[in-house]
Amino acid sequence: MALSRFGGLRTPSETLALRWCDVDWQANTINVTSPKTAHHDGHGQRTIPLFGDLRPYLEEAFNPEDEFLITRYRDATQNMRTQFIRIVVKAGLKPWSQPFHAMRKSRQTELADRHPEHVVCGWLGNSKAVAREFYLKTTDEHHATAVGEDCMRSCMQNGPERLGNASQAVEARNEETPVLQGFLRLA
């Protein structure tokens, strides 16, 4: 899960191909072999950072006797997605479709918020057009940031007495309306 969510790797193809010798602990990089894009010249392999939020999971899983990072699901009769869905259901949660792809999409969106688009696409092994159409998404955090910025700007320009519907939003929040809860914070 961490390789999809924090590394942005395609699962199962890229995660199952990953070997411990692909992880360079000193350089903080991972060489990723991509069967999906190998038929494009120069796109069969890419190097990604050993992201800070991924590293602890790899350190914990490291076993110098293993060749591959993922050892359990190497048999063609085993399915990581099926097992993951079982775990989600057992935890009392509702499974979502394409969980590994959803984790990869979330990672691309997060990285795109902090790094140039061409850099993130290089790390995740897709084009800008593919990223825009299939990966990048608007998040609740984007909305909250925009609402907060707009509210601050309005308060600074017009003063709190001119906020209009803001008082209604506060009333709705006080009634614990989940739609706006946490988005509008007035001092």
Rosetta constraint file for C-alpha pairs under 8 A:
AtomPair CA 1 CA 5 HARMONIC 6.00 0.50
AtomPair CA 1 CA 100 HARMONIC 7.26 0.50
AtomPair CA 2 CA 6 HARMONIC 5.33 0.50
AtomPair CA 2 CA 7 HARMONIC 6.75 0.50
AtomPair CA 2 CA 54 HARMONIC 6.32 0.50
AtomPair CA 2 CA 57 HARMONIC 6.88 0.50
AtomPair CA 3 CA 7 HARMONIC 4.63 0.50
AtomPair CA 3 CA 8 HARMONIC 6.36 0.50
AtomPair CA 3 CA 9 HARMONIC 5.77 0.50
AtomPair CA 3 CA 15 HARMONIC 6.78 0.50
AtomPair CA 3 CA 54 HARMONIC 7.08 0.50
AtomPair CA 4 CA 8 HARMONIC 4.68 0.50
AtomPair CA 4 CA 9 HARMONIC 4.75 0.50
AtomPair CA 4 CA 10 HARMONIC 6.36 0.50
AtomPair CA 4 CA 11 HARMONIC 6.53 0.50
AtomPair CA 4 CA 15 HARMONIC 7.89 0.50
AtomPair CA 4 CA 100 HARMONIC 5.99 0.50
AtomPair CA 4 CA 101 HARMONIC 7.60 0.50
AtomPair CA 4 CA 103 HARMONIC 5.74 0.50
AtomPair CA 4 CA 104 HARMONIC 5.30 0.50
AtomPair CA 5 CA 9 HARMONIC 7.77 0.50
AtomPair CA 5 CA 100 HARMONIC 7.52 0.50
AtomPair CA 5 CA 103 HARMONIC 4.52 0.50
AtomPair CA 5 CA 104 HARMONIC 5.53 0.50
AtomPair CA 5 CA 106 HARMONIC 7.13 0.50
AtomPair CA 5 CA 107 HARMONIC 5.90 0.50
AtomPair CA 6 CA 51 HARMONIC 7.17 0.50
AtomPair CA 6 CA 53 HARMONIC 6.37 0.50
AtomPair CA 6 CA 54 HARMONIC 5.35 0.50
AtomPair CA 6 CA 104 HARMONIC 7.83 0.50
AtomPair CA 6 CA 107 HARMONIC 6.18 0.50
AtomPair CA 7 CA 48 HARMONIC 7.90 0.50
AtomPair CA 7 CA 50 HARMONIC 7.69 0.50
AtomPair CA 7 CA 51 HARMONIC 6.89 0.50
AtomPair CA 7 CA 54 HARMONIC 6.39 0.50
AtomPair CA 7 CA 104 HARMONIC 7.82 0.50
AtomPair CA 7 CA 107 HARMONIC 7.45 0.50
AtomPair CA 8 CA 103 HARMONIC 7.33 0.50
AtomPair CA 8 CA 104 HARMONIC 4.57 0.50
AtomPair CA 8 CA 105 HARMONIC 7.62 0.50
AtomPair CA 8 CA 107 HARMONIC 5.70 0.50
AtomPair CA 8 CA 108 HARMONIC 6.82 0.50
AtomPair CA 8 CA 124 HARMONIC 5.97 0.50
AtomPair CA 9 CA 14 HARMONIC 5.98 0.50
AtomPair CA 9 CA 15 HARMONIC 6.42 0.50
AtomPair CA 9 CA 104 HARMONIC 6.55 0.50
AtomPair CA 9 CA 124 HARMONIC 6.81 0.50
AtomPair CA 10 CA 14 HARMONIC 5.19 0.50
AtomPair CA 10 CA 15 HARMONIC 6.57 0.50
AtomPair CA 10 CA 100 HARMONIC 7.41 0.50
AtomPair CA 10 CA 101 HARMONIC 7.10 0.50
AtomPair CA 10 CA 104 HARMONIC 7.12 0.50
AtomPair CA 11 CA 15 HARMONIC 5.50 0.50
AtomPair CA 11 CA 16 HARMONIC 7.48 0.50
AtomPair CA 11 CA 100 HARMONIC 6.12 0.50
AtomPair CA 11 CA 101 HARMONIC 7.50 0.50
AtomPair CA 12 CA 16 HARMONIC 5.71 0.50
AtomPair CA 12 CA 80 HARMONIC 7.41 0.50
AtomPair CA 13 CA 17 HARMONIC 6.36 0.50
AtomPair CA 13 CA 34 HARMONIC 7.12 0.50
AtomPair CA 13 CA 35 HARMONIC 6.59 0.50
AtomPair CA 13 CA 36 HARMONIC 7.58 0.50
AtomPair CA 14 CA 18 HARMONIC 6.31 0.50
AtomPair CA 14 CA 32 HARMONIC 6.72 0.50
AtomPair CA 14 CA 33 HARMONIC 6.15 0.50
AtomPair CA 14 CA 34 HARMONIC 5.55 0.50
AtomPair CA 14 CA 35 HARMONIC 7.09 0.50
AtomPair CA 15 CA 69 HARMONIC 7.70 0.50
AtomPair CA 15 CA 70 HARMONIC 6.98 0.50
AtomPair CA 16 CA 68 HARMONIC 7.37 0.50
AtomPair CA 16 CA 69 HARMONIC 7.42 0.50
AtomPair CA 16 CA 70 HARMONIC 5.83 0.50
AtomPair CA 16 CA 73 HARMONIC 7.91 0.50
AtomPair CA 16 CA 74 HARMONIC 7.01 0.50
AtomPair CA 17 CA 32 HARMONIC 7.93 0.50
AtomPair CA 17 CA 33 HARMONIC 6.52 0.50
AtomPair CA 17 CA 34 HARMONIC 7.99 0.50
AtomPair CA 17 CA 68 HARMONIC 7.35 0.50
AtomPair CA 18 CA 22 HARMONIC 6.59 0.50
AtomPair CA 18 CA 32 HARMONIC 6.53 0.50
AtomPair CA 18 CA 33 HARMONIC 7.03 0.50
AtomPair CA 18 CA 68 HARMONIC 5.95 0.50
AtomPair CA 18 CA 69 HARMONIC 6.00 0.50
AtomPair CA 18 CA 70 HARMONIC 7.53 0.50
AtomPair CA 19 CA 23 HARMONIC 7.38 0.50
AtomPair CA 19 CA 67 HARMONIC 5.63 0.50
AtomPair CA 19 CA 68 HARMONIC 4.12 0.50
AtomPair CA 19 CA 69 HARMONIC 5.50 0.50
AtomPair CA 20 CA 62 HARMONIC 7.80 0.50
AtomPair CA 20 CA 64 HARMONIC 7.90 0.50
AtomPair CA 20 CA 66 HARMONIC 7.57 0.50
AtomPair CA 20 CA 67 HARMONIC 5.97 0.50
AtomPair CA 20 CA 68 HARMONIC 5.78 0.50
AtomPair CA 20 CA 69 HARMONIC 5.88 0.50
AtomPair CA 21 CA 67 HARMONIC 7.68 0.50
AtomPair CA 22 CA 30 HARMONIC 5.51 0.50
AtomPair CA 22 CA 31 HARMONIC 4.98 0.50
AtomPair CA 22 CA 32 HARMONIC 7.14 0.50
AtomPair CA 23 CA 28 HARMONIC 7.71 0.50
AtomPair CA 23 CA 29 HARMONIC 6.17 0.50
AtomPair CA 23 CA 30 HARMONIC 4.55 0.50
AtomPair CA 23 CA 31 HARMONIC 6.60 0.50
AtomPair CA 23 CA 50 HARMONIC 7.85 0.50
AtomPair CA 24 CA 28 HARMONIC 5.73 0.50
AtomPair CA 24 CA 29 HARMONIC 5.29 0.50
AtomPair CA 24 CA 30 HARMONIC 6.07 0.50
AtomPair CA 25 CA 29 HARMONIC 6.89 0.50
AtomPair CA 25 CA 50 HARMONIC 7.81 0.50
AtomPair CA 28 CA 49 HARMONIC 5.85 0.50
AtomPair CA 28 CA 50 HARMONIC 4.73 0.50
AtomPair CA 28 CA 51 HARMONIC 7.65 0.50
AtomPair CA 29 CA 47 HARMONIC 6.47 0.50
AtomPair CA 29 CA 48 HARMONIC 5.61 0.50
AtomPair CA 29 CA 49 HARMONIC 4.40 0.50
AtomPair CA 29 CA 50 HARMONIC 4.68 0.50
AtomPair CA 30 CA 47 HARMONIC 5.56 0.50
AtomPair CA 30 CA 48 HARMONIC 5.31 0.50
AtomPair CA 30 CA 49 HARMONIC 6.17 0.50
AtomPair CA 30 CA 50 HARMONIC 5.94 0.50
AtomPair CA 31 CA 45 HARMONIC 6.89 0.50
AtomPair CA 31 CA 46 HARMONIC 5.83 0.50
AtomPair CA 31 CA 47 HARMONIC 4.48 0.50
AtomPair CA 31 CA 48 HARMONIC 6.52 0.50
AtomPair CA 32 CA 45 HARMONIC 5.50 0.50
AtomPair CA 32 CA 46 HARMONIC 5.32 0.50
AtomPair CA 32 CA 47 HARMONIC 5.96 0.50
AtomPair CA 32 CA 48 HARMONIC 7.28 0.50
AtomPair CA 33 CA 44 HARMONIC 5.92 0.50
AtomPair CA 33 CA 45 HARMONIC 4.45 0.50
AtomPair CA 33 CA 46 HARMONIC 6.73 0.50
AtomPair CA 34 CA 38 HARMONIC 5.93 0.50
AtomPair CA 34 CA 43 HARMONIC 7.51 0.50
AtomPair CA 34 CA 44 HARMONIC 5.09 0.50
AtomPair CA 34 CA 45 HARMONIC 5.62 0.50
AtomPair CA 34 CA 46 HARMONIC 7.77 0.50
AtomPair CA 35 CA 39 HARMONIC 7.94 0.50
AtomPair CA 35 CA 44 HARMONIC 6.45 0.50
AtomPair CA 36 CA 44 HARMONIC 7.77 0.50
AtomPair CA 37 CA 43 HARMONIC 5.56 0.50
AtomPair CA 37 CA 44 HARMONIC 5.44 0.50
AtomPair CA 37 CA 125 HARMONIC 7.81 0.50
AtomPair CA 38 CA 42 HARMONIC 7.57 0.50
AtomPair CA 38 CA 43 HARMONIC 5.50 0.50
AtomPair CA 38 CA 44 HARMONIC 3.55 0.50
AtomPair CA 38 CA 45 HARMONIC 7.24 0.50
AtomPair CA 39 CA 43 HARMONIC 7.46 0.50
AtomPair CA 39 CA 44 HARMONIC 6.96 0.50
AtomPair CA 40 CA 44 HARMONIC 6.98 0.50
AtomPair CA 43 CA 125 HARMONIC 7.44 0.50
AtomPair CA 46 CA 122 HARMONIC 7.47 0.50
AtomPair CA 46 CA 123 HARMONIC 6.87 0.50
AtomPair CA 46 CA 125 HARMONIC 7.06 0.50
AtomPair CA 47 CA 123 HARMONIC 6.60 0.50
AtomPair CA 48 CA 123 HARMONIC 5.08 0.50
AtomPair CA 48 CA 124 HARMONIC 7.68 0.50
AtomPair CA 49 CA 123 HARMONIC 7.80 0.50
AtomPair CA 50 CA 54 HARMONIC 6.66 0.50
AtomPair CA 50 CA 55 HARMONIC 6.13 0.50
AtomPair CA 51 CA 55 HARMONIC 6.15 0.50
AtomPair CA 52 CA 56 HARMONIC 7.53 0.50
AtomPair CA 53 CA 57 HARMONIC 7.99 0.50
AtomPair CA 54 CA 58 HARMONIC 6.66 0.50
AtomPair CA 55 CA 59 HARMONIC 6.09 0.50
AtomPair CA 56 CA 60 HARMONIC 6.15 0.50
AtomPair CA 57 CA 61 HARMONIC 6.21 0.50
AtomPair CA 58 CA 62 HARMONIC 5.85 0.50
AtomPair CA 61 CA 69 HARMONIC 7.61 0.50
AtomPair CA 62 CA 69 HARMONIC 7.44 0.50
AtomPair CA 66 CA 71 HARMONIC 7.60 0.50
AtomPair CA 70 CA 74 HARMONIC 7.40 0.50
AtomPair CA 73 CA 78 HARMONIC 5.62 0.50
AtomPair CA 73 CA 79 HARMONIC 6.77 0.50
AtomPair CA 73 CA 80 HARMONIC 6.58 0.50
AtomPair CA 74 CA 78 HARMONIC 7.27 0.50
AtomPair CA 79 CA 83 HARMONIC 6.49 0.50
AtomPair CA 80 CA 84 HARMONIC 6.01 0.50
AtomPair CA 81 CA 85 HARMONIC 6.13 0.50
AtomPair CA 81 CA 99 HARMONIC 7.40 0.50
AtomPair CA 81 CA 100 HARMONIC 7.55 0.50
AtomPair CA 82 CA 86 HARMONIC 6.33 0.50
AtomPair CA 83 CA 87 HARMONIC 6.36 0.50
AtomPair CA 84 CA 88 HARMONIC 6.28 0.50
AtomPair CA 85 CA 89 HARMONIC 6.16 0.50
AtomPair CA 85 CA 95 HARMONIC 5.98 0.50
AtomPair CA 86 CA 90 HARMONIC 6.04 0.50
AtomPair CA 87 CA 91 HARMONIC 6.17 0.50
AtomPair CA 88 CA 92 HARMONIC 6.65 0.50
AtomPair CA 88 CA 93 HARMONIC 5.50 0.50
AtomPair CA 88 CA 94 HARMONIC 6.83 0.50
AtomPair CA 88 CA 95 HARMONIC 5.99 0.50
AtomPair CA 89 CA 93 HARMONIC 5.31 0.50
AtomPair CA 89 CA 94 HARMONIC 6.21 0.50
AtomPair CA 89 CA 95 HARMONIC 6.51 0.50
AtomPair CA 95 CA 99 HARMONIC 7.84 0.50
AtomPair CA 97 CA 102 HARMONIC 7.99 0.50
AtomPair CA 98 CA 102 HARMONIC 6.08 0.50
AtomPair CA 99 CA 103 HARMONIC 6.25 0.50
AtomPair CA 100 CA 104 HARMONIC 6.30 0.50
AtomPair CA 101 CA 105 HARMONIC 6.13 0.50
AtomPair CA 102 CA 106 HARMONIC 6.18 0.50
AtomPair CA 103 CA 107 HARMONIC 6.29 0.50
AtomPair CA 104 CA 108 HARMONIC 6.26 0.50
AtomPair CA 104 CA 135 HARMONIC 7.90 0.50
AtomPair CA 105 CA 109 HARMONIC 6.26 0.50
AtomPair CA 105 CA 134 HARMONIC 7.85 0.50
AtomPair CA 105 CA 135 HARMONIC 4.70 0.50
AtomPair CA 105 CA 136 HARMONIC 6.56 0.50
AtomPair CA 105 CA 137 HARMONIC 7.91 0.50
AtomPair CA 106 CA 110 HARMONIC 6.22 0.50
AtomPair CA 106 CA 135 HARMONIC 7.63 0.50
AtomPair CA 106 CA 136 HARMONIC 7.75 0.50
AtomPair CA 106 CA 137 HARMONIC 7.97 0.50
AtomPair CA 107 CA 111 HARMONIC 6.07 0.50
AtomPair CA 108 CA 112 HARMONIC 5.98 0.50
AtomPair CA 108 CA 120 HARMONIC 6.90 0.50
AtomPair CA 108 CA 124 HARMONIC 7.36 0.50
AtomPair CA 108 CA 131 HARMONIC 7.85 0.50
AtomPair CA 108 CA 135 HARMONIC 6.55 0.50
AtomPair CA 108 CA 136 HARMONIC 6.52 0.50
AtomPair CA 109 CA 113 HARMONIC 6.43 0.50
AtomPair CA 109 CA 135 HARMONIC 6.98 0.50
AtomPair CA 109 CA 136 HARMONIC 5.00 0.50
AtomPair CA 109 CA 137 HARMONIC 6.32 0.50
AtomPair CA 110 CA 114 HARMONIC 7.01 0.50
AtomPair CA 111 CA 115 HARMONIC 5.87 0.50
AtomPair CA 111 CA 120 HARMONIC 6.36 0.50
AtomPair CA 112 CA 116 HARMONIC 6.40 0.50
AtomPair CA 112 CA 117 HARMONIC 5.79 0.50
AtomPair CA 112 CA 120 HARMONIC 6.25 0.50
AtomPair CA 112 CA 136 HARMONIC 7.95 0.50
AtomPair CA 115 CA 119 HARMONIC 6.72 0.50
AtomPair CA 115 CA 120 HARMONIC 6.57 0.50
AtomPair CA 116 CA 120 HARMONIC 6.50 0.50
AtomPair CA 117 CA 121 HARMONIC 6.12 0.50
AtomPair CA 117 CA 128 HARMONIC 7.03 0.50
AtomPair CA 118 CA 122 HARMONIC 6.11 0.50
AtomPair CA 118 CA 128 HARMONIC 6.85 0.50
AtomPair CA 119 CA 123 HARMONIC 6.30 0.50
AtomPair CA 120 CA 124 HARMONIC 6.15 0.50
AtomPair CA 121 CA 125 HARMONIC 5.62 0.50
AtomPair CA 121 CA 126 HARMONIC 5.14 0.50
AtomPair CA 121 CA 127 HARMONIC 5.78 0.50
AtomPair CA 121 CA 128 HARMONIC 6.31 0.50
AtomPair CA 121 CA 131 HARMONIC 7.12 0.50
AtomPair CA 122 CA 126 HARMONIC 6.67 0.50
AtomPair CA 122 CA 127 HARMONIC 7.75 0.50
AtomPair CA 126 CA 130 HARMONIC 6.28 0.50
AtomPair CA 126 CA 131 HARMONIC 6.53 0.50
AtomPair CA 127 CA 131 HARMONIC 6.09 0.50
AtomPair CA 128 CA 132 HARMONIC 6.06 0.50
AtomPair CA 129 CA 133 HARMONIC 6.17 0.50
AtomPair CA 130 CA 134 HARMONIC 5.76 0.50
AtomPair CA 130 CA 135 HARMONIC 7.15 0.50
AtomPair CA 131 CA 135 HARMONIC 4.71 0.50
AtomPair CA 131 CA 136 HARMONIC 5.83 0.50
AtomPair CA 132 CA 136 HARMONIC 5.40 0.50
AtomPair CA 138 CA 142 HARMONIC 6.33 0.50
AtomPair CA 138 CA 143 HARMONIC 7.68 0.50
AtomPair CA 139 CA 143 HARMONIC 6.58 0.50
AtomPair CA 140 CA 144 HARMONIC 6.10 0.50
AtomPair CA 141 CA 145 HARMONIC 6.01 0.50
AtomPair CA 142 CA 146 HARMONIC 6.19 0.50
AtomPair CA 143 CA 147 HARMONIC 6.07 0.50
AtomPair CA 143 CA 183 HARMONIC 7.81 0.50
AtomPair CA 144 CA 148 HARMONIC 5.99 0.50
AtomPair CA 144 CA 182 HARMONIC 7.91 0.50
AtomPair CA 144 CA 183 HARMONIC 5.05 0.50
AtomPair CA 144 CA 184 HARMONIC 7.58 0.50
AtomPair CA 145 CA 149 HARMONIC 6.04 0.50
AtomPair CA 146 CA 150 HARMONIC 5.98 0.50
AtomPair CA 147 CA 151 HARMONIC 5.97 0.50
AtomPair CA 147 CA 183 HARMONIC 6.86 0.50
AtomPair CA 147 CA 184 HARMONIC 6.93 0.50
AtomPair CA 148 CA 152 HARMONIC 6.07 0.50
AtomPair CA 148 CA 183 HARMONIC 7.34 0.50
AtomPair CA 148 CA 184 HARMONIC 6.59 0.50
AtomPair CA 148 CA 185 HARMONIC 7.53 0.50
AtomPair CA 149 CA 153 HARMONIC 6.07 0.50
AtomPair CA 150 CA 154 HARMONIC 6.05 0.50
AtomPair CA 151 CA 155 HARMONIC 6.05 0.50
AtomPair CA 152 CA 156 HARMONIC 6.11 0.50
AtomPair CA 153 CA 157 HARMONIC 6.14 0.50
AtomPair CA 154 CA 158 HARMONIC 5.69 0.50
AtomPair CA 154 CA 159 HARMONIC 7.10 0.50
AtomPair CA 154 CA 163 HARMONIC 7.09 0.50
AtomPair CA 155 CA 159 HARMONIC 4.51 0.50
AtomPair CA 155 CA 160 HARMONIC 5.20 0.50
AtomPair CA 155 CA 162 HARMONIC 7.76 0.50
AtomPair CA 155 CA 163 HARMONIC 7.06 0.50
AtomPair CA 158 CA 162 HARMONIC 5.79 0.50
AtomPair CA 158 CA 163 HARMONIC 7.59 0.50
AtomPair CA 159 CA 163 HARMONIC 7.41 0.50
AtomPair CA 163 CA 167 HARMONIC 7.46 0.50
AtomPair CA 165 CA 169 HARMONIC 6.42 0.50
AtomPair CA 166 CA 170 HARMONIC 6.29 0.50
AtomPair CA 167 CA 171 HARMONIC 6.25 0.50
AtomPair CA 168 CA 172 HARMONIC 6.11 0.50
AtomPair CA 169 CA 173 HARMONIC 6.08 0.50
AtomPair CA 169 CA 180 HARMONIC 7.28 0.50
AtomPair CA 169 CA 184 HARMONIC 7.43 0.50
AtomPair CA 170 CA 174 HARMONIC 6.12 0.50
AtomPair CA 170 CA 184 HARMONIC 7.43 0.50
AtomPair CA 171 CA 175 HARMONIC 6.36 0.50
AtomPair CA 172 CA 176 HARMONIC 6.54 0.50
AtomPair CA 172 CA 177 HARMONIC 5.66 0.50
AtomPair CA 172 CA 180 HARMONIC 7.54 0.50
AtomPair CA 173 CA 177 HARMONIC 5.42 0.50
AtomPair CA 173 CA 178 HARMONIC 7.62 0.50
AtomPair CA 173 CA 180 HARMONIC 6.33 0.50
AtomPair CA 173 CA 181 HARMONIC 5.42 0.50
AtomPair CA 173 CA 182 HARMONIC 7.96 0.50
AtomPair CA 176 CA 181 HARMONIC 6.66 0.50
AtomPair CA 177 CA 181 HARMONIC 6.13 0.50
AtomPair CA 180 CA 184 HARMONIC 7.05 0.50
